[in-house]
Amino acid sequence: MKDILCAYYTNSSDITSYMIRRLGVSRNDIILEPSAGEGILIDEILKTGLSVQIDALDIDGKAVSILRKKYQENSAVTVRETDTLLDERLDAFGVPEIWLKKTDALVDEQLDYFGATGGHYDRVIGNPPYGAWQDYKKRALLKRRYPGQYVKETYSLFLLRCISVLKMGGRLSFIIPDTYMFLNLHAKLRELLLTTTKIEEIITFSSKFFPGVSFGYSNLSIITLERTGKESALNHTVRIVQGFQSTSEFALLFEDSGLPAHLSTFLLRQADIFDSEQHRFILADNDMTHVLKKASVRLGDVADVVTGFYTGDNRRFIRVLNDSVKGGKNYEKVDSSLIFSCTSLCGIDDAPEGYVPYVKSVSNTRYYRLYDEWFVRWDKDTVTHYSSNKKSRFQNSAFYFRTGVAIPMVKSSRMKASLIENRVFDQSVVGIFPKDDSKLYYVLALMNSDVVNDLIHVINPTANNSANYVKQIPYIEPEQKVMDLIKDKVRRIIECIREGITDNCEPLHCEINMLIKQAYTAHINLNKHSVQNPILVV
C-alpha cells in the first residue's frame, strides 16, 4: 500500500491523541476521514465515547474491506458500507456511526456537492497520502479541478478539498509534510489557507517521529484550523511550535505551564504572512524577518542564478579522477591523456574522445577548488549528441565556461561556495554569475557567510538550494571601502589555497564573515523604524 499510494498509516498514540484533542470533537458531529487507511484516527475518535457520524473514505478497496470487518465486530458502533454520503439523518445518533465508501476523495462527486453548497462536515481529520505519483491523465484532470495548484503532490490537494467541505466554523487537523509553509509551488495554497481559515496551530517535527517514515527533504507537521471568513482569517494569529525531541512533548502544548527551552514558538498574524513574498511563513527572529521582508534588492537582481548541465547518462559520459572522490565509486576513472583545455560550446576540436573539467560536487575548501575531481565528455560528436538527445539537459549553456560562484544544490548545515572558472557545471550545482564582474569576490564571500547560510535555511528549509530560492536571498552591500576590504581578503584566501598555505584561510574567512554580518546588521538598524507587526518569538 505505502509503495503504491504513498499512504503512511498513523500509529503513534501521541500523534493521534494530540490531533483529536485539537480537533475538539462534539456530540452529533459529522466527521470526514478522507484517507481512512487502517482506521487509526477513527479509533482515537471512538475513544471519546461520543455519538458521531464518521464518513471514512479510501481509494483502496482492500482498506475499506478491512475497516468494515474491523468495526462490524464492535457492537458499540454502527457500520454501513455505502455508495452515497447524501442520506438525510432524521434523529441524533444513538451510537457512533461509521459510513464506509471506496472512492477517490479528490474527485468524488458527492464531495463536489458538499463543497458547492457551503460545506457539510463539522470536523475533518486525516493523514492524507503524500509523494504519490500521479499519471499524466490524472494530473490533467486535477489541473482542471484545482487550477493554479501544484497537482504533482497529493497532500496539498487533500487539504484544499477538505477545507472546501467544512462548514463555517468547522475544524480540521491534518498530518502532512511542512513544505506547504514555504515552497514556491504552494503559494496559491497558502493564499487560500490564510484567507479562508484561522490556523490555530502548526507543529513541526522530524519524520523519524512517525513510525515507518523517514524522508530527508523536509519535516512533518500537524496543522489545525477552522474555516472562517476572510476578515476573521487575516486578523487571526497562528502559533507555530518547533524543536520537539519526542512526540511525548506534544501533550505539553495543552498545559498552562511554560514549554521547555528547546521548543521554539512563533506567533504570526495571518495578515503579515499574507503580505510576505509569495505568502511564505518566515520562522525567524525579528532581525532576519526584517531583512527578508524589507530588502529592496535580491541576489537575483544582481546576478544570474542558474542550474547546470545533465548528460542524460552520467555513467556513460562522466569520469572521476580517482577512487577517493566522494560519490565516484561507480564511475570510470579518467584517462589523463584525454583531458583537454576547451571552453567551446561546440566541443573539442579533432578529438574522437575528450573530456573537460566538470563541477559536480561541493568543493572541499571554501572559496576555491584546488583541483578537479570530475570530468565530462566534450568532444564534438558527444556535444552534438547532448544537443539532440531528449534525456540530456543542455540548459543555461550560455553560462558554461563562464566565471562565477558555484554552490551545491543539496543543502548542508554550512554552505561552501567556490569560484568556478572555465568549467561546465552539473545540474546538482547552482551557478551564480554577477552581472557586474567587479562584484564577483563579494558575492563569493557572501555565499560563504553565516548570514546567507541562515537566510537560505529560512527561505527554504528543505534539503535543496534550488536556483529559484537562491535568487531570493536579500542582497546588501557595505560601503565601498568595506567592499574593497572584503574582496582583498577573498583574493588572499584564494592565493593561500593555490600556494598550499591553508592555515591563514580560516582567520581571513572569520574576518570576512564578521564584516558581512556588520553590513547586514547596519542595514537592519538603519531601517528598523519601518518594521510593522513584527513576528513575536516566545
Number of C-alpha atoms within 10 A of each C-alpha: 12 11 9 8 16 15 18 19 22 20 15 15 14 15 19 21 17 20 24 19 15 19 22 12 20 13 14 19 19 20 25 26 24 25 25 27 28 18 21 17 24 23 12 17 25 17 10 14 12 17 22 24 24 24 23 23 23 22 18 17 13 13 18 23 14 13 22 17 11 13 18 14 11 10 9 15 18 17 22 15 16 13 12 11 13 12 7 6 8 6 7 12 16 13 17 20 21 23 19 24 24 20 19 14 21 20 13 12 13 15 20 16 14 18 19 12 12 13 20 21 26 23 26 26 25 26 24 24 21 19 14 16 15 15 9 10 8 12 16 13 12 20 14 11 14 15 10 13 19 19 23 19 18 20 21 23 22 22 24 16 19 25 26 22 26 26 20 19 16 23 27 30 27 23 25 23 23 20 19 20 21 22 19 19 16 21 21 16 20 22 16 14 25 24 21 21 27 25 25 18 17 22 20 20 21 21 19 14 18 18 12 12 13 14 11 10 14 19 19 21 23 22 22 23 24 24 25 20 14 17 12 15 22 21 15 19 19 20 16 22 21 17 16 18 13 12 16 13 14 17 13 13 13 10 8 7 8 8 15 11 9 10 13 16 19 20 17 21 21 23 19 21 22 20 12 15 15 17 24 22 22 23 24 20 14 18 16 19 20 21 21 22 15 16 17 11 14 16 19 22 16 17 20 16 24 22 22 21 22 19 23 16 11 13 12 12 17 22 24 24 19 15 13 10 13 11 10 18 12 10 19 16 17 20 12 10 8 14 17 19 12 19 17 13 15 15 20 23 13 9 14 12 15 25 26 25 26 23 28 24 20 20 21 13 14 23 26 24 20 15 11 15 22 23 25 26 26 30 22 20 15 18 18 14 13 20 15 11 13 10 12 16 18 20 15 13 16 9 21 23 19 17 18 26 25 31 30 24 23 17 20 13 9 13 22 22 28 26 20 24 18 18 22 24 29 23 21 21 24 24 33 30 24 23 14 9 12 11 18 20 23 22 24 26 24 22 25 22 23 16 18 21 19 16 20 22 20 18 21 24 21 20 15 18 24 22 19 14 18 25 21 20 22 21 20 18 16 17 9 9 9 15 18 16 15 24 21 14 19 22 14 15 24 21 15 16 19 14 10 10 12 14 11 12 20 12 11 16 20 13 14 25 18 14 18 25 18 14 16 20 15 14 17 21 11 10 13 15 8 9 14 9 10 15 20 14 14 12
